[in-house]
């Protein structure tokens, strides 16, 4: 059986955490950035067997593409990669976090409650199969989190059921329960969970928590 290829777009902590997670489970991973030298430096320090390249190279490499850049850069990037992303599953980890500082621990967004960044991305590249994922927890807990309350819940959404099934399989490997919230518009509710998750961190330096849906 062919190894699934993962292209990760980004050179921040979320990109690096997910790269290590996919490598742990035997995926073929390529990191992509505008600054390939930065990726090579991280690769050398981390001693990981990973490919590094441009955004275009990583997007082309991946059977699954992971979008892990700043929210302010996400839309322009996916537009520039529209041909490479067409038809592919794209895991959207981004949030519409504004450049301005948090207020009393609450992040500021550049969207409102009647829109989401993921909807903008889906509109920008209609042929891509976006799934909102890994947007409501810190990078330190993304891979096999050891929580006292058992497996935490990852809220996902997207228009393509097969793409969400792919996301569920990855989340199973990474030690998460999955709660499918439906179509892309559900990102309007999922993305603000980032605000809620960050408040204890900004106010009390507490970053070890995650959400759980009790049924």
C-alpha positions, 0 to 999 in steps of 0.5 A: 500500500502506498504511503500517504504524502503530507504537504505542510504549508508553514514554518511555525510551531503548529507546522512543526508539531504536526510534521512530527505527528505525521512522521510518527505514524509513517507518513511521507512529509514535506514542509513548505515555506517561503524561507526554505533555509528556516525549515532546513535549520529546524530539520537539522536541530530536530534531527528529523527525516523530512523533506523541505521545499517551497509552498508550491513544492509542498502543496504538490507533494501532498495527497493531504495538504495542511495549511498552518500559516498565520490567518492573515496570510492564509487566503492569499497563499491558497489563491496562489496555490489554487492549481496545486490544491484543486481536488485535494483534501486541505486541513485548515488549522488557521484562525482569523486572528488580527494583528492587534493585541488581545484585550483582557486575554481575548484575541481579536479576529478580523472576521465577525460571527456571520463569517469565517476564515475557512469560508473565505478559503473555500470560496478562494479555491472551490475545487479544494476539499477543506476541513477545519481541524486543529484550530481549537488547541495549542500545538503542545497537545495536537499529537496524542494528548495525555488528558486526565479526562480521557480523549479530548474532542476535536471539532471539525467541519467541511463540505466534503464527507470523504475529506472529513472521513480522512480527517477522522482517521488522522484524529483517531491516530493522533488520539482525539475524538471527532465531532463533525459539526457539518458544512463549512459555515460551522467554522463560524462557531469553531474558529472562535473556540481558539479565543476561548482556549487561549484565555487561560493561557494569556491570563494565567499562563495555563496551556494544558487544557482541551475541549471535550463534548459530553454526550 
